[in-house]
Amino acid sequence: MAILVCGGAGYIGSHMVAELLEKGEEVVILDNLEKGHRQALLGGKFYEGDLRDSNLLDLVFNENKIDAVIDFAADSLVGESVVEPLKYFENNIGSTVNLLKAMRDHKVRHIVFSSTAATYGEPESIPILEEDKTIPTNPYGESKLAVEKILKWCDNAYGITYTALRYFNAAGAHVNGKIGEDHSPESHLIPLILEVALGKREKIMIFGDDYPTEDGTCVRDYIHVTDLANAHLLALKRLRNGGKSIICNLGNGEGFSVKEVIEVARKVTGQVIKAEIAPRRAGDPAVLIASSDRATSELGWKPKYNSIENIIETAWEWHKNNPNGYEK
Ligand code: UDP
């Protein structure tokens, strides 16, 4: 049986495809290549198109024996979502609803869904537990939380079991050096810092230094993209073995401030990396750190790349060797 990876040509999706291929799984990929890259796919059967295209979904499910779906296809920029909330509700909720309809019609019973730490909003305590309050501070988090709720009702009505994985900050690149992070425009902290190290950008802007944290800058829990992909493999195995629907955080359980990340990148790259304080970015909570105890106990997950140095080193290898990202 094959696994359908939606958004498989994107940053996390392409690392997922790499892990699935390594495990000998049959992989089918659907991506509209709006943000994804054809070159990021190391194998699998590729369909170019959009999740909102029901005819295409029917074709994909008819042409392949798919027993499970992993869904990465979404818009995922916190700042943009505040400015364009309807884009987020339409794309992130609409496309998953369409996918679920096709899964219902074609009797596909398992889905691993990319959710996010942004579902929590400003956390009530740290580390964040899955049962903590979910009051998103931005439409991106709100759209993912809405899908989590939709998944619950689809399980109830159609018996589609799900694992919603709430990622903290995905970072790093594959150790094989072949795939990495390439967004355009780039908006994520670590790749932007590395662009400064490469001389492609003059300085990194630190979005706010007046947060209630030790150095005043936002604290995040950075998790290696291959560790994320591995959690999906375990979630898939569990669902295929009859495991019940579940929501799990995925993080390293350790937080680093924006200033600390810049400092580690200076050490790893040996470059100066100029930084400047800028106003806060809308929708950013001060601190997000995961408790991943549930992923450990329920999925048997254990991150391998659990130091920020290691995460930044793998990202640096990719950016150094691919200063302009994938060939256009
Ligand atoms: N950030 C920053 N400068 C940048 C980009 C990001 O200070 O140019 C901060 C951002 O405010 C957040 C953290 O870095 O606190 C991580 O942001 P990123 O966009 O990488 O991931 P997100 O937390 O939005 O998923």
Residues whose N, C-alpha, C, O or C-beta is under 5 A from the ligand:
A	BS01	UDP	V78 S187 H188 L189 I190 L192 M205 I206 F207 C218 V258 R281 D284
